[in-house]
Protein backbone atom coordinates (compact mmCIF):
# COMPACT_ATOMS: atom_id res chain seq x y z
CA UNK A 1 0.00 0.00 0.00
CA UNK A 2 1.41 3.40 -1.02
CA UNK A 3 1.88 5.85 1.86
CA UNK A 4 1.70 9.65 1.94
CA UNK A 5 2.40 12.16 4.70
CA UNK A 6 0.80 15.55 4.03
CA UNK A 7 0.44 18.70 6.14
CA UNK A 8 -1.36 22.04 6.22
CA UNK A 9 0.48 25.21 7.21
CA UNK A 10 -1.56 28.21 8.35
CA UNK A 11 -2.90 30.22 11.27
CA UNK A 12 -5.95 29.12 13.27
CA UNK A 13 -6.47 26.01 11.15
CA UNK A 14 -7.95 23.81 13.88
CA UNK A 15 -11.42 23.79 12.22
CA UNK A 16 -10.00 22.86 8.79
CA UNK A 17 -11.71 19.99 7.02
CA UNK A 18 -8.76 19.39 4.70
CA UNK A 19 -7.43 16.40 6.70
CA UNK A 20 -10.61 14.28 6.54
CA UNK A 21 -11.41 15.53 3.02
CA UNK A 22 -8.07 14.22 1.72
CA UNK A 23 -7.99 11.12 3.91
CA UNK A 24 -11.49 9.98 2.90
CA UNK A 25 -10.63 10.27 -0.78
CA UNK A 26 -7.32 8.47 -0.20
CA UNK A 27 -9.18 5.55 1.39
CA UNK A 28 -11.06 5.01 -1.88
CA UNK A 29 -7.68 4.69 -3.61
CA UNK A 30 -6.41 2.25 -0.96
CA UNK A 31 -3.68 4.65 0.11
CA UNK A 32 -2.18 5.01 3.57
CA UNK A 33 -2.58 8.78 3.84
CA UNK A 34 -1.88 10.87 6.94
CA UNK A 35 -2.74 14.59 6.89
CA UNK A 36 -1.50 16.73 9.78
CA UNK A 37 -2.16 20.32 10.82
CA UNK A 38 0.90 22.56 11.30
CA UNK A 39 -0.75 25.57 12.91
CA UNK A 40 1.63 28.53 13.10
CA UNK A 41 -0.23 29.76 16.19
CA UNK A 42 0.80 26.62 18.04
CA UNK A 43 4.10 25.46 16.53
CA UNK A 44 5.56 28.90 15.71
CA UNK A 45 5.20 31.28 12.81
CA UNK A 46 8.51 30.66 11.02
CA UNK A 47 7.23 29.32 7.69
CA UNK A 48 10.73 28.58 6.42
CA UNK A 49 11.49 26.43 9.44
CA UNK A 50 8.21 24.53 8.96
CA UNK A 51 9.12 23.81 5.35
CA UNK A 52 12.59 22.59 6.34
CA UNK A 53 11.17 20.46 9.17
CA UNK A 54 8.53 18.90 6.92
CA UNK A 55 11.19 18.04 4.36
CA UNK A 56 13.42 16.57 7.08
CA UNK A 57 10.59 14.43 8.51
CA UNK A 58 9.69 12.94 5.14
CA UNK A 59 6.53 14.81 4.21
CA UNK A 60 5.38 14.25 0.63
CA UNK A 61 3.61 17.59 0.39
CA UNK A 62 1.94 20.51 2.12
CA UNK A 63 -1.08 22.69 1.65
CA UNK A 64 -0.61 26.33 2.62
CA UNK A 65 -3.34 28.71 3.77
CA UNK A 66 -3.78 32.15 5.36
CA UNK A 67 -1.54 34.01 6.08
CA UNK A 68 1.35 32.04 4.56
CA UNK A 69 0.58 31.78 0.84
CA UNK A 70 3.00 34.53 -0.13
CA UNK A 71 5.45 34.22 2.79
CA UNK A 72 6.24 30.63 1.83
CA UNK A 73 7.64 31.49 -1.60
CA UNK A 74 11.22 32.46 -0.61
CA UNK A 75 11.61 29.08 1.08
CA UNK A 76 10.84 27.00 -2.02
CA UNK A 77 13.19 25.73 -4.70
CA UNK A 78 10.85 26.09 -7.65
CA UNK A 79 7.43 27.48 -8.59
CA UNK A 80 4.93 26.19 -11.11
CA UNK A 81 3.99 28.70 -13.84
CA UNK A 82 0.66 29.44 -12.10
CA UNK A 83 2.27 30.00 -8.69
CA UNK A 84 4.95 32.25 -10.20
CA UNK A 85 2.36 34.25 -12.12
CA UNK A 86 0.07 34.70 -9.10
CA UNK A 87 2.79 35.22 -6.52
CA UNK A 88 0.98 32.84 -4.17
CA UNK A 89 1.33 29.17 -3.25
CA UNK A 90 -1.27 26.92 -1.66
CA UNK A 91 0.33 23.55 -2.46
CA UNK A 92 3.92 22.39 -2.00
CA UNK A 93 5.18 19.09 -3.42
CA UNK A 94 8.46 17.60 -2.21
CA UNK A 95 10.18 16.00 -5.18
CA UNK A 96 13.44 14.47 -4.05
CA UNK A 97 15.39 17.29 -2.45
CA UNK A 98 13.29 20.01 -4.10
CA UNK A 99 10.24 21.84 -2.71
CA UNK A 100 7.99 22.92 -5.58
CA UNK A 101 5.18 25.44 -5.08
CA UNK A 102 1.87 25.25 -6.96
CA UNK A 103 -1.37 27.22 -6.94
CA UNK A 104 -4.61 25.23 -7.16
CA UNK A 105 -6.74 28.01 -5.65
CA UNK A 106 -7.51 29.82 -8.88
CA UNK A 107 -8.65 26.72 -10.76
CA UNK A 108 -10.57 25.61 -7.67
CA UNK A 109 -12.46 28.91 -7.52
CA UNK A 110 -13.07 28.93 -11.29
CA UNK A 111 -14.68 25.48 -11.19
CA UNK A 112 -16.76 26.38 -8.14
CA UNK A 113 -17.95 29.65 -9.70
CA UNK A 114 -18.87 28.02 -13.02
CA UNK A 115 -20.82 25.37 -11.15
CA UNK A 116 -22.49 27.52 -8.51
CA UNK A 117 -23.15 30.82 -10.32
CA UNK A 118 -23.62 29.93 -13.99
CA UNK A 119 -24.38 32.88 -16.27
CA UNK A 120 -23.73 35.38 -13.47
CA UNK A 121 -23.18 38.87 -14.92
CA UNK A 122 -19.58 39.98 -14.58
CA UNK A 123 -19.28 43.49 -15.99
CA UNK A 124 -18.39 45.13 -12.68
CA UNK A 125 -17.11 43.06 -9.76
CA UNK A 126 -15.99 44.32 -6.36
CA UNK A 127 -13.45 42.12 -4.61
CA UNK A 128 -12.58 42.45 -0.93
CA UNK A 129 -9.05 41.22 -0.25
CA UNK A 130 -5.77 41.38 -2.16
CA UNK A 131 -3.77 38.65 -0.43
CA UNK A 132 -2.81 35.25 -1.77
CA UNK A 133 -6.38 34.00 -2.07
CA UNK A 134 -7.47 37.33 -3.56
CA UNK A 135 -4.80 37.09 -6.25
CA UNK A 136 -6.06 33.64 -7.23
CA UNK A 137 -9.74 34.61 -7.24
CA UNK A 138 -9.21 37.78 -9.29
CA UNK A 139 -7.12 35.86 -11.81
CA UNK A 140 -9.86 33.24 -12.10
CA UNK A 141 -12.60 35.82 -12.68
CA UNK A 142 -10.66 37.71 -15.35
CA UNK A 143 -9.66 34.47 -17.03
CA UNK A 144 -13.36 33.52 -17.13
CA UNK A 145 -14.20 36.80 -18.87
CA UNK A 146 -15.08 39.33 -16.17
CA UNK A 147 -14.94 42.83 -17.65
CA UNK A 148 -13.56 44.69 -14.66
CA UNK A 149 -12.61 44.02 -11.05
CA UNK A 150 -12.20 46.69 -8.41
CA UNK A 151 -10.06 45.46 -5.51
CA UNK A 152 -10.52 46.89 -2.02
CA UNK A 153 -8.11 45.95 0.75
CA UNK A 154 -7.34 47.29 4.22
CA UNK A 155 -3.79 47.73 2.90
CA UNK A 156 -4.10 50.10 -0.11
CA UNK A 157 -0.56 49.31 -1.27
CA UNK A 158 -1.41 45.62 -1.52
CA UNK A 159 -4.49 46.41 -3.61
CA UNK A 160 -2.39 48.60 -5.92
CA UNK A 161 0.21 45.87 -6.32
CA UNK A 162 -2.34 43.20 -7.17
CA UNK A 163 -4.27 45.33 -9.65
CA UNK A 164 -1.02 46.39 -11.30
CA UNK A 165 -0.15 42.74 -11.83
CA UNK A 166 -3.63 41.96 -13.15
CA UNK A 167 -3.53 44.91 -15.54
CA UNK A 168 -0.15 43.79 -16.88
CA UNK A 169 -1.55 40.30 -17.43
CA UNK A 170 -5.03 41.06 -18.74
CA UNK A 171 -4.83 44.58 -20.15
CA UNK A 172 -5.59 48.16 -19.21
CA UNK A 173 -8.89 48.82 -17.48
CA UNK A 174 -9.52 45.22 -16.35
CA UNK A 175 -8.58 45.85 -12.71
CA UNK A 176 -8.18 48.85 -10.44
CA UNK A 177 -7.71 49.48 -6.70
CA UNK A 178 -10.11 51.51 -4.58
CA UNK A 179 -10.14 52.71 -0.97
CA UNK A 180 -12.60 51.34 1.56
CA UNK A 181 -14.37 54.71 1.58
CA UNK A 182 -15.50 54.09 -2.02
CA UNK A 183 -17.39 50.90 -1.18
CA UNK A 184 -20.89 52.48 -0.97
CA UNK A 185 -20.57 53.96 -4.47
CA UNK A 186 -18.96 50.83 -5.92
CA UNK A 187 -21.57 48.50 -4.50
CA UNK A 188 -24.46 50.49 -5.98
CA UNK A 189 -23.29 49.67 -9.51
CA UNK A 190 -21.68 46.25 -8.97
CA UNK A 191 -22.93 43.01 -10.51
CA UNK A 192 -21.09 40.90 -7.97
CA UNK A 193 -19.11 40.91 -4.74
CA UNK A 194 -16.28 38.48 -4.02
CA UNK A 195 -15.06 38.18 -0.46
CA UNK A 196 -11.44 36.96 -0.13
CA UNK A 197 -10.39 37.92 3.41
CA UNK A 198 -10.42 35.86 6.65
CA UNK A 199 -13.40 37.79 8.07
CA UNK A 200 -16.23 35.39 8.75
CA UNK A 201 -14.01 32.43 9.59
CA UNK A 202 -14.67 30.75 12.93
CA UNK A 203 -11.71 32.55 14.50
CA UNK A 204 -12.44 35.86 12.70
CA UNK A 205 -16.22 36.34 13.04
CA UNK A 206 -18.05 39.32 11.64
CA UNK A 207 -18.95 41.11 8.41
CA UNK A 208 -16.38 42.41 5.90
CA UNK A 209 -18.66 45.32 4.92
CA UNK A 210 -21.94 46.89 6.11
CA UNK A 211 -24.96 44.70 5.33
CA UNK A 212 -26.81 47.78 4.10
CA UNK A 213 -24.59 47.81 0.98
CA UNK A 214 -26.03 44.50 -0.25
CA UNK A 215 -28.92 44.66 -2.73
CA UNK A 216 -31.04 42.18 -4.74
CA UNK A 217 -29.26 42.82 -8.06
CA UNK A 218 -26.00 41.50 -6.64
CA UNK A 219 -24.43 38.06 -6.48
CA UNK A 220 -22.09 37.36 -3.55
CA UNK A 221 -19.30 34.77 -3.48
CA UNK A 222 -17.43 33.99 -0.25
CA UNK A 223 -14.25 31.89 -0.13
CA UNK A 224 -14.67 31.14 3.60
CA UNK A 225 -16.02 27.63 4.23
CA UNK A 226 -15.81 27.22 8.01
CA UNK A 227 -18.55 28.07 8.68
CA UNK A 228 -20.10 27.28 5.30
CA UNK A 229 -22.84 29.85 5.93
CA UNK A 230 -20.98 32.99 6.91
CA UNK A 231 -22.62 36.09 8.30
CA UNK A 232 -22.01 37.75 4.93
CA UNK A 233 -23.91 35.03 3.06
CA UNK A 234 -26.78 35.11 5.56
CA UNK A 235 -27.21 38.84 5.06
CA UNK A 236 -26.78 38.50 1.29
CA UNK A 237 -29.54 35.90 1.02
CA UNK A 238 -31.79 38.04 3.22
CA UNK A 239 -31.18 40.92 0.80
CA UNK A 240 -32.22 38.76 -2.17
CA UNK A 241 -28.72 38.10 -3.57
CA UNK A 242 -27.60 34.96 -5.36
CA UNK A 243 -24.81 33.43 -3.26
CA UNK A 244 -21.88 31.06 -3.54
CA UNK A 245 -20.25 29.60 -0.44
CA UNK A 246 -16.62 28.58 -0.11
CA UNK A 247 -17.25 24.83 -0.10
CA UNK A 248 -16.81 24.34 -3.83
CA UNK A 249 -13.50 26.19 -3.92
CA UNK A 250 -12.03 24.19 -1.04
CA UNK A 251 -13.07 20.92 -2.68
CA UNK A 252 -11.85 21.70 -6.18
CA UNK A 253 -8.51 23.09 -4.99
CA UNK A 254 -8.19 19.89 -2.91
CA UNK A 255 -8.94 17.79 -5.97
CA UNK A 256 -6.04 19.38 -7.84
CA UNK A 257 -3.73 19.20 -4.80
CA UNK A 258 -4.54 15.51 -4.21
CA UNK A 259 -3.61 14.78 -7.81
CA UNK A 260 -0.29 16.60 -7.38
CA UNK A 261 0.49 14.80 -4.12
CA UNK A 262 -0.40 11.26 -5.20
CA UNK A 263 -0.45 11.05 -8.98
CA UNK A 264 -3.91 9.48 -8.62
CA UNK A 265 -7.08 10.85 -10.20
CA UNK A 266 -9.53 11.93 -7.47
CA UNK A 267 -13.30 11.89 -7.91
CA UNK A 268 -14.53 15.49 -7.57
CA UNK A 269 -18.18 14.50 -7.08
CA UNK A 270 -17.21 12.10 -4.34
CA UNK A 271 -15.11 14.77 -2.63
CA UNK A 272 -18.04 17.19 -2.78
CA UNK A 273 -20.11 14.52 -1.06
CA UNK A 274 -17.34 14.09 1.53
CA UNK A 275 -17.51 17.80 2.30
CA UNK A 276 -21.30 17.79 2.65
CA UNK A 277 -21.05 14.85 5.03
CA UNK A 278 -18.27 16.46 7.08
CA UNK A 279 -20.11 19.79 7.35
CA UNK A 280 -23.25 18.10 8.66
CA UNK A 281 -21.45 15.90 11.23
C-alpha positions in Angstrom: 0.0 0.0 0.0 1.4 3.4 -1.0 1.9 5.8 1.9 1.7 9.6 1.9 2.4 12.2 4.7 0.8 15.6 4.0 0.4 18.7 6.1 -1.4 22.0 6.2 0.5 25.2 7.2 -1.6 28.2 8.4 -2.9 30.2 11.3 -5.9 29.1 13.3 -6.5 26.0 11.1 -8.0 23.8 13.9 -11.4 23.8 12.2 -10.0 22.9 8.8 -11.7 20.0 7.0 -8.8 19.4 4.7 -7.4 16.4 6.7 -10.6 14.3 6.5 -11.4 15.5 3.0 -8.1 14.2 1.7 -8.0 11.1 3.9 -11.5 10.0 2.9 -10.6 10.3 -0.8 -7.3 8.5 -0.2 -9.2 5.6 1.4 -11.1 5.0 -1.9 -7.7 4.7 -3.6 -6.4 2.2 -1.0 -3.7 4.7 0.1 -2.2 5.0 3.6 -2.6 8.8 3.8 -1.9 10.9 6.9 -2.7 14.6 6.9 -1.5 16.7 9.8 -2.2 20.3 10.8 0.9 22.6 11.3 -0.8 25.6 12.9 1.6 28.5 13.1 -0.2 29.8 16.2 0.8 26.6 18.0 4.1 25.5 16.5 5.6 28.9 15.7 5.2 31.3 12.8 8.5 30.7 11.0 7.2 29.3 7.7 10.7 28.6 6.4 11.5 26.4 9.4 8.2 24.5 9.0 9.1 23.8 5.3 12.6 22.6 6.3 11.2 20.5 9.2 8.5 18.9 6.9 11.2 18.0 4.4 13.4 16.6 7.1 10.6 14.4 8.5 9.7 12.9 5.1 6.5 14.8 4.2 5.4 14.3 0.6 3.6 17.6 0.4 1.9 20.5 2.1 -1.1 22.7 1.7 -0.6 26.3 2.6 -3.3 28.7 3.8 -3.8 32.2 5.4 -1.5 34.0 6.1 1.4 32.0 4.6 0.6 31.8 0.8 3.0 34.5 -0.1 5.5 34.2 2.8 6.2 30.6 1.8 7.6 31.5 -1.6 11.2 32.5 -0.6 11.6 29.1 1.1 10.8 27.0 -2.0 13.2 25.7 -4.7 10.9 26.1 -7.7 7.4 27.5 -8.6 4.9 26.2 -11.1 4.0 28.7 -13.8 0.7 29.4 -12.1 2.3 30.0 -8.7 4.9 32.2 -10.2 2.4 34.3 -12.1 0.1 34.7 -9.1 2.8 35.2 -6.5 1.0 32.8 -4.2 1.3 29.2 -3.3 -1.3 26.9 -1.7 0.3 23.6 -2.5 3.9 22.4 -2.0 5.2 19.1 -3.4 8.5 17.6 -2.2 10.2 16.0 -5.2 13.4 14.5 -4.1 15.4 17.3 -2.5 13.3 20.0 -4.1 10.2 21.8 -2.7 8.0 22.9 -5.6 5.2 25.4 -5.1 1.9 25.3 -7.0 -1.4 27.2 -6.9 -4.6 25.2 -7.2 -6.7 28.0 -5.6 -7.5 29.8 -8.9 -8.7 26.7 -10.8 -10.6 25.6 -7.7 -12.5 28.9 -7.5 -13.1 28.9 -11.3 -14.7 25.5 -11.2 -16.8 26.4 -8.1 -18.0 29.6 -9.7 -18.9 28.0 -13.0 -20.8 25.4 -11.2 -22.5 27.5 -8.5 -23.2 30.8 -10.3 -23.6 29.9 -14.0 -24.4 32.9 -16.3 -23.7 35.4 -13.5 -23.2 38.9 -14.9 -19.6 40.0 -14.6 -19.3 43.5 -16.0 -18.4 45.1 -12.7 -17.1 43.1 -9.8 -16.0 44.3 -6.4 -13.4 42.1 -4.6 -12.6 42.4 -0.9 -9.0 41.2 -0.2 -5.8 41.4 -2.2 -3.8 38.6 -0.4 -2.8 35.2 -1.8 -6.4 34.0 -2.1 -7.5 37.3 -3.6 -4.8 37.1 -6.2 -6.1 33.6 -7.2 -9.7 34.6 -7.2 -9.2 37.8 -9.3 -7.1 35.9 -11.8 -9.9 33.2 -12.1 -12.6 35.8 -12.7 -10.7 37.7 -15.3 -9.7 34.5 -17.0 -13.4 33.5 -17.1 -14.2 36.8 -18.9 -15.1 39.3 -16.2 -14.9 42.8 -17.7 -13.6 44.7 -14.7 -12.6 44.0 -11.0 -12.2 46.7 -8.4 -10.1 45.5 -5.5 -10.5 46.9 -2.0 -8.1 46.0 0.7 -7.3 47.3 4.2 -3.8 47.7 2.9 -4.1 50.1 -0.1 -0.6 49.3 -1.3 -1.4 45.6 -1.5 -4.5 46.4 -3.6 -2.4 48.6 -5.9 0.2 45.9 -6.3 -2.3 43.2 -7.2 -4.3 45.3 -9.6 -1.0 46.4 -11.3 -0.1 42.7 -11.8 -3.6 42.0 -13.1 -3.5 44.9 -15.5 -0.2 43.8 -16.9 -1.5 40.3 -17.4 -5.0 41.1 -18.7 -4.8 44.6 -20.2 -5.6 48.2 -19.2 -8.9 48.8 -17.5 -9.5 45.2 -16.3 -8.6 45.9 -12.7 -8.2 48.9 -10.4 -7.7 49.5 -6.7 -10.1 51.5 -4.6 -10.1 52.7 -1.0 -12.6 51.3 1.6 -14.4 54.7 1.6 -15.5 54.1 -2.0 -17.4 50.9 -1.2 -20.9 52.5 -1.0 -20.6 54.0 -4.5 -19.0 50.8 -5.9 -21.6 48.5 -4.5 -24.5 50.5 -6.0 -23.3 49.7 -9.5 -21.7 46.3 -9.0 -22.9 43.0 -10.5 -21.1 40.9 -8.0 -19.1 40.9 -4.7 -16.3 38.5 -4.0 -15.1 38.2 -0.5 -11.4 37.0 -0.1 -10.4 37.9 3.4 -10.4 35.9 6.7 -13.4 37.8 8.1 -16.2 35.4 8.8 -14.0 32.4 9.6 -14.7 30.7 12.9 -11.7 32.5 14.5 -12.4 35.9 12.7 -16.2 36.3 13.0 -18.0 39.3 11.6 -18.9 41.1 8.4 -16.4 42.4 5.9 -18.7 45.3 4.9 -21.9 46.9 6.1 -25.0 44.7 5.3 -26.8 47.8 4.1 -24.6 47.8 1.0 -26.0 44.5 -0.2 -28.9 44.7 -2.7 -31.0 42.2 -4.7 -29.3 42.8 -8.1 -26.0 41.5 -6.6 -24.4 38.1 -6.5 -22.1 37.4 -3.6 -19.3 34.8 -3.5 -17.4 34.0 -0.2 -14.3 31.9 -0.1 -14.7 31.1 3.6 -16.0 27.6 4.2 -15.8 27.2 8.0 -18.6 28.1 8.7 -20.1 27.3 5.3 -22.8 29.8 5.9 -21.0 33.0 6.9 -22.6 36.1 8.3 -22.0 37.7 4.9 -23.9 35.0 3.1 -26.8 35.1 5.6 -27.2 38.8 5.1 -26.8 38.5 1.3 -29.5 35.9 1.0 -31.8 38.0 3.2 -31.2 40.9 0.8 -32.2 38.8 -2.2 -28.7 38.1 -3.6 -27.6 35.0 -5.4 -24.8 33.4 -3.3 -21.9 31.1 -3.5 -20.3 29.6 -0.4 -16.6 28.6 -0.1 -17.3 24.8 -0.1 -16.8 24.3 -3.8 -13.5 26.2 -3.9 -12.0 24.2 -1.0 -13.1 20.9 -2.7 -11.9 21.7 -6.2 -8.5 23.1 -5.0 -8.2 19.9 -2.9 -8.9 17.8 -6.0 -6.0 19.4 -7.8 -3.7 19.2 -4.8 -4.5 15.5 -4.2 -3.6 14.8 -7.8 -0.3 16.6 -7.4 0.5 14.8 -4.1 -0.4 11.3 -5.2 -0.4 11.1 -9.0 -3.9 9.5 -8.6 -7.1 10.9 -10.2 -9.5 11.9 -7.5 -13.3 11.9 -7.9 -14.5 15.5 -7.6 -18.2 14.5 -7.1 -17.2 12.1 -4.3 -15.1 14.8 -2.6 -18.0 17.2 -2.8 -20.1 14.5 -1.1 -17.3 14.1 1.5 -17.5 17.8 2.3 -21.3 17.8 2.6 -21.0 14.8 5.0 -18.3 16.5 7.1 -20.1 19.8 7.4 -23.2 18.1 8.7 -21.4 15.9 11.2 
